[in-house]
Amino acid sequence: MDDAPPPAYGDLLQAAWSLGRADGVFAARFEPDDAPLPAAVCQGRDADAFAAELWGDSPGSPPSGLALNAPLWYAHGFRVGLADERRRTAARERDAFAWIRSRTRPIPRGRG
């Protein structure tokens, strides 16, 4: 039998935030800018199922506040990941265009 202590509450919330951030980074590739942000659904689960997933195989049931707070941390992580990736994508595009502009010559125009 595994005698490992159950995860700390803060660690569970940090895991929810990290999962949300990873999902936000992934979603930035295809989510429209005006798409609504996730509310009470975390990776396709309702709040209780998400808390149970975070709790994993630990003995007993998840802490009572986890079902309430984990979706909030997930949503915050999602927003951060989405914003970070969109900012990185915009910067890469700006850098690529600047690189192209600096290395190309103007198209010669014929006279007459």
C-alpha positions as CSV (number, residue, x, y, z in Angstrom):
1,M,0.0,0.0,0.0
2,D,1.2,3.5,-0.8
3,D,1.8,5.5,2.4
4,A,2.3,8.8,0.6
5,P,0.4,11.7,2.2
6,P,-2.4,13.2,0.2
7,P,-1.5,16.3,-1.9
8,A,-1.6,19.6,-0.2
9,Y,-4.5,21.9,-1.0
10,G,-2.3,24.6,-2.5
11,D,-0.6,21.9,-4.7
12,L,-4.0,20.8,-6.0
13,L,-4.9,24.4,-6.9
14,Q,-1.6,24.9,-8.6
15,A,-2.2,21.8,-10.6
16,A,-5.6,23.1,-11.7
17,W,-3.9,26.4,-12.7
18,S,-1.2,24.6,-14.7
19,L,-3.7,22.4,-16.5
20,G,-5.7,25.5,-17.4
21,R,-2.6,27.3,-18.7
22,A,-1.6,24.4,-20.8
23,D,-5.1,24.3,-22.3
24,G,-5.0,28.0,-22.9
25,V,-1.7,27.8,-24.7
26,F,-3.1,25.0,-26.9
27,A,-6.4,26.8,-27.5
28,A,-4.7,30.0,-28.7
29,R,-4.0,28.4,-32.1
30,F,-7.7,28.0,-33.0
31,E,-9.9,29.9,-30.5
32,P,-11.3,33.1,-32.0
33,D,-10.4,36.3,-30.1
34,D,-14.0,36.8,-29.0
35,A,-14.7,33.3,-27.8
36,P,-16.1,33.0,-24.2
37,L,-13.7,31.8,-21.6
38,P,-14.3,28.6,-19.8
39,A,-16.6,28.9,-16.8
40,A,-17.4,25.9,-14.7
41,V,-16.1,23.2,-17.1
42,C,-12.5,22.0,-16.7
43,Q,-11.2,19.7,-19.4
44,G,-14.7,18.6,-20.2
45,R,-15.6,17.8,-16.5
46,D,-17.9,19.5,-14.1
47,A,-16.4,21.0,-10.9
48,D,-16.9,17.8,-8.8
49,A,-15.4,15.5,-11.5
50,F,-12.5,17.9,-12.0
51,A,-11.8,18.0,-8.2
52,A,-11.9,14.2,-8.2
53,E,-9.4,14.0,-11.1
54,L,-7.0,16.4,-9.3
55,W,-7.4,14.3,-6.1
56,G,-6.5,11.2,-8.0
57,D,-6.0,8.0,-6.1
58,S,-5.5,9.7,-2.7
59,P,-7.5,8.2,0.1
60,G,-10.8,9.7,1.0
61,S,-12.6,12.4,-0.8
62,P,-11.2,15.7,-2.1
63,P,-11.2,18.7,0.2
64,S,-14.6,20.4,0.2
65,G,-13.3,23.7,-1.2
66,L,-11.5,22.0,-4.1
67,A,-14.7,21.6,-6.2
68,L,-15.4,25.3,-5.7
69,N,-11.9,26.8,-6.2
70,A,-10.2,24.5,-8.7
71,P,-12.4,25.6,-11.6
72,L,-11.5,29.3,-10.8
73,W,-7.8,28.5,-10.8
74,Y,-8.2,26.5,-14.0
75,A,-10.0,29.4,-15.7
76,H,-7.3,31.9,-14.5
77,G,-4.6,29.6,-15.8
78,F,-6.5,29.3,-19.1
79,R,-6.7,33.1,-19.5
80,V,-3.0,33.5,-18.7
81,G,-2.0,30.7,-21.2
82,L,-4.2,32.1,-23.9
83,A,-2.9,35.7,-23.5
84,D,0.7,34.5,-23.3
85,E,0.5,32.4,-26.4
86,R,-1.3,35.1,-28.4
87,R,1.3,37.6,-27.3
88,R,4.2,35.2,-28.3
89,T,2.5,34.5,-31.7
90,A,2.1,38.2,-32.4
91,A,5.7,38.9,-31.5
92,R,6.9,36.0,-33.8
93,E,4.9,37.4,-36.7
94,R,6.2,40.9,-36.1
95,D,9.8,39.5,-36.0
96,A,9.3,37.5,-39.1
97,F,7.9,40.4,-41.1
98,A,10.7,42.7,-39.8
99,W,13.3,40.0,-40.8
100,I,11.8,39.8,-44.3
101,R,11.6,43.5,-44.7
102,S,15.2,44.0,-43.7
103,R,16.5,41.3,-46.1
104,T,14.6,42.1,-49.2
105,R,15.2,44.7,-51.8
106,P,12.4,46.8,-53.3
107,I,10.9,45.5,-56.5
108,P,12.5,47.4,-59.4
109,R,10.0,49.5,-61.3
110,G,10.3,49.9,-65.0
111,R,10.4,53.4,-66.5
112,G,8.0,54.4,-69.2
